[in-house]
């Protein structure tokens, strides 16, 4: 969808539909009141009768019988004014765009009327994100064309020159963020035989070329020399070669480089069969999304560079399949991680923490200011927090608070779980330093305590097992991969660079 910014009145703009946002229980005012007058009060009557209430995610479409202005009016509800958040605006924009697409409209316009205390820049960014994310459609493997019902353009109307400039900057930011989220979604939604570790590396290479990143891909021999026994252990059962992807962005000032970069790490299991501890067949096809963390960090560093954020950032994506086979890890086997700690394998289906262990060790060489890892790590997190909250654990109070605030702003919300020392007892091995499973009790937390054994810097772990896949579809998140974590990380980095 092309986004245009121009000065003018939405009532005069000739488009297939003009989009307005309305709070629950409120009547048309300003430009919408003018449109309502042109339509003979049909919008007011619809509200008075209760046909349209303005509740969150609600939309209504009205036809303009006149010969000038937009052919239709789309109104999207934002819910109650006293409960307004940036997500309310994104949801309304997404719902409006989805309705326009479903109706077959090609060109839409929108009245630029930011809610109180919101800048025009922020307004345009959120509108662009909401609509572009809502219109995402993964159809590259379908023979039929789905492009026929896609919205082609959005025009945001500004009241003056200053607003026009602010809207332009905001729309550019919103597009970059949305494009990066959709870049990640394309990787996560792809079938596992189309998104192997080698293909992940090629996508990272393309992203690095597009935005000027430094890229390094460690092969199996390179990882062996570094002592990455945990990562390579997971890869042993697959015919697909593992790829340890490292991307670097230097946007900070020289003084920042002496302080070390921020590092983001994403679990990249491109298909998780469970290995020898094989998963049940029902639903196993979705295990293509077990690389959602890797997709998120590759997209996030791409976004940071495209936005030219003044930070130094490293993204690490350890990518492999987890498959059964003659060479695969077996329960009872032992692996040695990069920091020389030994790990007994209790279940080969607890593989994510193994690849992250070596990635967390590798991050130490950067002397990082802070590290955030993100992974579809534990089914227990789904049971504990469901589909709407990321499980968060960490070792630094300030960093934890900053990540939580960034998640709240991006509506990729994280809930902190305890990290008391007693939880580590479950992960202590009988014949090794650690074991990779500590039983069913507090399984998300014990996994976090396992990971903590491989960090020596400020660190936060994000478990996205429950939030990385959307089953039903929401206004700006169609069914399938959510690419959660991209907007949270970008918001965190924006705050650090402000």
Secondary structure as UniProt FT lines:
FT   STRAND          2..7
FT   TURN            10..12
FT   STRAND          17..22
FT   TURN            24..25
FT   HELIX           30..38
FT   TURN            39..40
FT   HELIX           42..48
FT   TURN            49..50
FT   TURN            56..57
FT   STRAND          59..63
FT   STRAND          72..77
FT   HELIX           81..83
FT   HELIX           86..103
FT   STRAND          107..111
FT   TURN            116..117
FT   HELIX           120..134
FT   TURN            140..141
FT   HELIX           147..149
FT   STRAND          153..158
FT   HELIX           161..189
FT   TURN            192..194
FT   HELIX           197..211
FT   STRAND          214..218
FT   HELIX           220..225
FT   TURN            226..227
FT   HELIX           229..235
FT   TURN            236..237
FT   STRAND          243..250
FT   HELIX           254..257
FT   TURN            258..259
FT   STRAND          262..272
FT   TURN            275..276
FT   TURN            282..283
FT   HELIX           284..291
FT   HELIX           292..306
FT   TURN            307..308
FT   STRAND          312..322
FT   TURN            326..327
FT   TURN            331..332
FT   STRAND          334..336
FT   TURN            338..339
FT   STRAND          342..344
FT   TURN            348..349
FT   HELIX           352..363
FT   HELIX           364..366
FT   STRAND          370..375
FT   HELIX           379..385
FT   TURN            386..387
FT   STRAND          390..394
FT   HELIX           397..410
FT   STRAND          414..416
FT   HELIX           421..427
FT   STRAND          434..435
FT   TURN            441..442
FT   HELIX           443..452
FT   TURN            453..454
FT   STRAND          459..463
FT   TURN            465..467
FT   STRAND          469..470
FT   TURN            475..476
FT   STRAND          480..481
FT   TURN            484..485
FT   HELIX           486..497
//
